Amino acid sequence: MVLAALAGCGASVPESTLGRERAAGTTAKPAVREPALCAAPLRVRVTGRVTSPAARELSGLVTSRSRPGVLWTHNDSGDSARLLAVTTSGRTVAEVSLTGAQNVDWEDIATGPGGALLVGDIGDNDGERASVVVYRVPEPRLTGPGRSSVAVAARYQLRYPDGARDAEALLFDRASGAIVIVTKSFGGDARVYVARRPSGRQVTTLRRSGTLALGAGEAVTAGDVSGDGSTIALRTYDRAFVWRRRPGETVAAALRRPHCSADADLLREGQGEALALTGDGRAFFTVPEGPRAALRRYESGSRVSER
């Protein structure tokens, strides 16, 4: 697979842009500090394995904002509408069915408003869906390892303005309340779409915000925004791209600026379609598809061998 060169992080503002700003009497924004995930080679370790028979084709991952050490995940298409809560050691502590939801092609999960969970039924391998769906559910309580259910609080039906798209990355912008979807393209040109105020009663047309030139073969398979809002990450099958977000800046605006690439080889995991940032954005978890999937934690520091 031929990979295009990646833009460096913390790149200076082009002189032509600075000139226009000075001419207009404005002050150029300060340079954005390089994300910790790009500042040094990442240390990776296997924290556990997800051994539950229910975890067959995991394709979404997010850390719990209220329960330290717990991650929420789900299966890809073909499964029922359910979420799994797993510890960082891989132990399944809850299996929760979503009443009022359907799993056509669930691809990602994010933390939404008030700590609720957003589940992205946004996959469309054949490019034929007239619309996609994002479900909002309150974060389920962990009452034990048995099965439980939670009712969907809102169902957002979203339509692309320029035809059907396949996507596997769902982000939530707490600053604006917007849902952000990043499409999947093996050509390396991922499109960014935004639903500023999605309606739970009628179809909302997404607004195209921009295009990310990530390089040939770099198909985006997951994404996340850190709990403190400072870091955005999008993963492909072999790497993670990272953006530093300015205070008050929208996710869509941050994605228009140069990114950096974390120094970590994700291809060795297998088919990876999940990534969850830690609250401070200085580390992330991943889990691939398949049985006994290994949970991995990547963080800045000296490289060590996996166990």
C-alpha positions as CSV (number, residue, x, y, z in Angstrom):
1,M,0.0,0.0,0.0
2,V,1.4,3.3,-1.0
3,L,1.1,6.0,1.6
4,A,1.2,9.7,0.9
5,A,3.4,12.0,3.1
6,L,1.6,13.5,6.1
7,A,1.5,17.1,7.0
8,G,3.4,18.0,10.1
9,C,1.8,19.1,13.3
10,G,2.2,22.6,14.6
11,A,3.0,24.0,11.1
12,S,3.3,27.7,10.8
13,V,0.5,29.8,9.3
14,P,1.3,30.6,5.7
15,E,2.8,34.0,5.1
16,S,0.0,34.9,2.7
17,T,-2.6,34.3,5.4
18,L,-0.6,36.3,7.9
19,G,-0.4,39.1,5.5
20,R,-4.2,39.2,5.0
21,E,-4.7,39.1,8.7
22,R,-2.3,42.0,9.3
23,A,-3.9,44.0,6.5
24,A,-7.3,43.5,8.1
25,G,-5.9,44.7,11.4
26,T,-6.3,41.4,13.2
27,T,-3.9,39.4,15.2
28,A,-2.7,36.0,14.1
29,K,-3.7,33.2,16.4
30,P,-0.8,31.6,18.5
31,A,0.7,28.4,17.2
32,V,-1.0,25.3,18.5
33,R,1.1,23.1,20.7
34,E,1.9,19.6,19.4
35,P,-0.3,16.9,20.8
36,A,1.4,14.6,23.4
37,L,0.5,11.6,21.1
38,C,2.8,13.0,18.4
39,A,5.7,14.3,20.6
40,A,7.4,10.9,21.0
41,P,7.2,7.3,20.1
42,L,4.2,5.7,21.8
43,R,4.4,2.9,24.3
44,V,1.9,0.1,23.7
45,R,0.8,-2.7,26.0
46,V,-2.0,-5.2,25.9
47,T,-4.2,-4.5,28.9
48,G,-6.5,-7.5,28.5
49,R,-8.6,-9.5,26.1
50,V,-12.3,-9.3,25.4
51,T,-13.4,-13.0,25.8
52,S,-17.1,-12.6,25.9
53,P,-18.8,-14.7,23.1
54,A,-21.0,-11.6,22.5
55,A,-18.0,-9.7,21.2
56,R,-17.6,-11.0,17.7
57,E,-16.9,-8.0,15.4
58,L,-16.2,-4.9,17.6
59,S,-16.3,-1.7,15.7
60,G,-16.6,1.2,18.2
61,L,-15.0,2.1,21.5
62,V,-15.4,5.0,24.0
63,T,-14.3,5.5,27.6
64,S,-17.0,5.9,30.2
65,R,-17.0,9.5,31.5
66,S,-18.6,8.4,34.8
67,R,-17.0,5.0,35.5
68,P,-13.2,5.0,35.4
69,G,-11.7,1.9,33.9
70,V,-14.8,1.1,31.8
71,L,-15.2,1.3,28.1
72,W,-18.3,1.0,26.0
73,T,-18.2,-1.0,22.7
74,H,-20.5,-2.7,20.2
75,N,-20.5,-5.1,17.2
76,D,-20.6,-4.2,13.6
77,S,-23.6,-5.1,11.3
78,G,-25.3,-8.4,11.8
79,D,-25.7,-8.1,15.6
80,S,-28.6,-7.0,17.6
81,A,-28.9,-3.5,18.9
82,R,-26.8,-3.9,22.0
83,L,-23.8,-2.3,23.8
84,L,-21.1,-4.1,25.8
85,A,-19.4,-2.5,28.8
86,V,-15.9,-3.9,29.3
87,T,-13.1,-3.1,31.8
88,T,-9.6,-2.2,30.5
89,S,-8.7,-5.8,31.4
90,G,-11.3,-7.1,28.9
91,R,-13.8,-8.4,31.4
92,T,-17.4,-7.8,30.3
93,V,-19.4,-6.1,33.0
94,A,-22.7,-5.4,31.2
95,E,-24.6,-6.3,28.0
96,V,-27.3,-3.7,27.3
97,S,-30.0,-3.9,24.7
98,L,-31.2,-0.6,23.1
99,T,-35.0,-0.5,23.1
100,G,-36.2,1.3,20.0
101,A,-32.9,0.9,18.0
102,Q,-31.9,-1.3,15.1
103,N,-28.3,-2.3,14.1
104,V,-28.2,-1.9,10.3
105,D,-24.4,-1.1,10.3
106,W,-23.2,0.3,13.6
107,E,-19.7,1.6,13.2
108,D,-18.7,4.0,16.1
109,I,-19.8,5.3,19.5
110,A,-19.1,8.6,21.1
111,T,-19.8,10.5,24.3
112,G,-22.6,13.0,23.7
113,P,-24.4,15.7,25.6
114,G,-24.5,15.3,29.4
115,G,-22.5,12.1,29.2
116,A,-25.0,10.3,27.1
117,L,-23.8,7.8,24.5
118,L,-24.2,8.4,20.8
119,V,-24.3,5.2,18.7
120,G,-23.5,5.7,15.0
121,D,-25.5,3.5,12.6
122,I,-23.5,5.1,9.8
123,G,-21.9,2.3,7.8
124,D,-22.9,2.0,4.1
125,N,-20.5,-0.3,2.3
126,D,-22.6,-0.2,-0.9
127,G,-23.4,3.5,-0.8
128,E,-27.1,3.0,-1.1
129,R,-28.7,4.2,2.2
130,A,-31.0,7.3,1.8
131,S,-30.1,8.3,5.3
132,V,-28.1,7.1,8.3
133,V,-29.0,7.2,12.0
134,V,-27.3,8.2,15.3
135,Y,-29.0,7.1,18.5
136,R,-28.7,9.0,21.8
137,V,-29.1,6.9,25.0
138,P,-28.3,7.7,28.6
139,E,-25.2,6.0,29.8
140,P,-26.6,2.7,31.2
141,R,-26.1,1.8,34.9
142,L,-23.8,-1.1,35.7
143,T,-26.0,-3.3,37.8
144,G,-24.1,-6.5,37.2
145,P,-22.8,-8.8,34.4
146,G,-26.2,-9.9,33.3
147,R,-28.3,-8.5,30.5
148,S,-30.4,-5.3,30.8
149,S,-32.0,-2.7,28.5
150,V,-32.2,1.0,28.1
151,A,-34.6,3.0,26.0
152,V,-33.3,5.3,23.2
153,A,-33.7,8.9,24.2
154,A,-33.4,10.3,20.6
155,R,-33.1,9.0,17.1
156,Y,-31.3,11.4,14.7
157,Q,-31.9,10.5,11.0
158,L,-29.2,12.2,8.9
159,R,-28.9,12.7,5.2
160,Y,-25.9,13.7,3.2
161,P,-26.3,16.7,0.9
162,D,-24.3,15.0,-2.0
163,G,-25.4,11.4,-2.0
164,A,-24.9,8.3,0.1
165,R,-21.5,7.9,1.9
166,D,-19.8,5.1,3.9
167,A,-18.5,6.3,7.2
168,E,-17.0,4.7,10.3
169,A,-16.0,7.7,12.5
170,L,-18.5,9.5,14.8
171,L,-17.5,12.6,16.8
172,F,-19.4,14.9,19.1
173,D,-18.6,18.6,19.5
174,R,-19.5,19.6,23.1
175,A,-18.7,23.3,22.3
176,S,-21.4,23.5,19.6
177,G,-23.6,20.4,20.3
178,A,-22.9,19.2,16.7
179,I,-22.6,15.7,15.5
180,V,-19.6,15.2,13.2
181,I,-19.2,12.3,10.8
182,V,-16.0,11.5,8.9
183,T,-16.4,9.3,5.8
184,K,-14.3,6.3,4.9
185,S,-12.4,6.4,1.6
186,F,-9.4,4.2,0.5
187,G,-8.5,7.1,-1.8
188,G,-7.4,9.0,1.3
189,D,-9.8,11.9,0.9
190,A,-12.1,11.7,3.9
191,R,-15.1,14.1,3.9
192,V,-16.2,15.8,7.1
193,Y,-20.0,16.4,7.6
194,V,-21.7,18.3,10.5
195,A,-25.2,18.2,11.9
196,R,-25.3,21.4,14.0
197,R,-28.7,21.0,15.6
198,P,-30.0,17.5,14.6
199,S,-33.7,17.0,14.9
200,G,-35.2,13.9,16.6
201,R,-38.4,14.3,14.7
202,Q,-37.4,14.8,11.0
203,V,-34.5,14.1,8.7
204,T,-31.6,16.5,9.2
205,T,-29.4,17.3,6.2
206,L,-25.8,17.3,7.0
207,R,-23.5,20.1,6.0
208,R,-20.2,19.3,4.3
209,S,-17.5,21.1,6.3
210,G,-14.3,20.0,4.5
211,T,-12.1,17.2,3.2
212,L,-9.1,15.6,4.9
213,A,-6.2,14.6,2.6
214,L,-4.8,11.7,4.6
215,G,-3.1,9.8,1.7
216,A,-3.9,6.9,-0.5
217,G,-5.1,3.8,1.4
218,E,-5.8,5.7,4.6
219,A,-9.4,4.9,5.1
220,V,-10.8,6.3,8.4
221,T,-12.3,3.6,10.6
222,A,-12.9,5.3,13.9
223,G,-12.4,8.6,15.8
224,D,-12.8,10.3,19.1
225,V,-12.6,13.6,21.0
226,S,-10.9,13.6,24.4
227,G,-13.0,14.3,27.4
228,D,-11.3,17.6,28.0
229,G,-11.9,18.6,24.4
230,S,-8.2,19.3,23.7
231,T,-7.4,16.4,21.3
232,I,-9.1,14.8,18.3
233,A,-7.9,11.5,16.8
234,L,-8.9,9.6,13.7
235,R,-7.6,6.1,13.0
236,T,-7.1,4.1,9.9
237,Y,-6.0,0.5,9.7
238,D,-2.4,1.3,10.2
239,R,-2.1,4.7,12.0
240,A,-3.7,7.4,14.1
241,F,-3.9,11.0,12.9
242,V,-4.1,13.7,15.7
243,W,-5.3,17.3,15.9
244,R,-4.9,19.8,18.8
245,R,-8.0,21.8,19.4
246,R,-8.0,25.4,20.6
247,P,-10.3,26.4,23.5
248,G,-13.7,27.3,22.1
249,E,-12.9,26.0,18.6
250,T,-15.3,23.7,16.9
251,V,-14.3,20.2,16.0
252,A,-14.9,20.9,12.3
253,A,-12.6,24.0,12.4
254,A,-9.9,22.1,14.2
255,L,-9.9,19.4,11.5
256,R,-9.2,22.0,8.9
257,R,-5.8,22.7,10.4
258,P,-2.7,20.5,9.9
259,H,-2.6,17.2,11.7
260,C,0.2,15.0,13.0
261,S,0.6,11.2,13.0
262,A,1.1,9.3,16.2
263,D,4.3,7.2,16.2
264,A,2.6,3.8,16.5
265,D,2.0,0.9,14.1
266,L,-1.7,0.0,14.3
267,L,-1.6,-2.5,11.4
268,R,-0.1,-5.2,13.7
269,E,-3.4,-5.3,15.6
270,G,-5.4,-6.9,12.8
271,Q,-8.5,-5.3,11.4
272,G,-8.8,-2.3,13.7
273,E,-12.0,-0.2,13.6
274,A,-12.1,1.3,17.1
275,L,-10.3,4.0,19.1
276,A,-11.0,5.6,22.4
277,L,-9.1,8.6,23.8
278,T,-8.4,9.0,27.5
279,G,-9.9,12.0,29.2
280,D,-6.8,14.1,28.8
281,G,-6.0,13.0,25.3
282,R,-2.5,11.7,26.2
283,A,-3.3,8.1,25.5
284,F,-5.8,5.9,23.6
285,F,-7.3,2.4,23.6
286,T,-7.9,0.2,20.6
287,V,-9.5,-3.2,20.0
288,P,-9.7,-5.1,16.7
289,E,-12.3,-7.4,15.3
290,G,-12.4,-11.1,16.0
291,P,-12.6,-13.5,19.0
292,R,-10.5,-12.8,22.1
293,A,-9.7,-9.4,20.8
294,A,-6.8,-7.7,22.5
295,L,-7.4,-4.3,24.2
296,R,-4.3,-2.1,23.8
297,R,-3.3,1.1,25.4
298,Y,-1.0,3.5,23.6
299,E,0.7,6.4,25.4
300,S,3.7,8.6,25.0
301,G,6.9,7.2,26.4
302,S,9.7,4.7,25.5
303,R,8.6,1.8,23.4
304,V,8.1,-1.5,25.1
305,S,7.2,-5.0,23.8
306,E,3.7,-6.2,23.9
307,R,2.8,-9.0,26.1
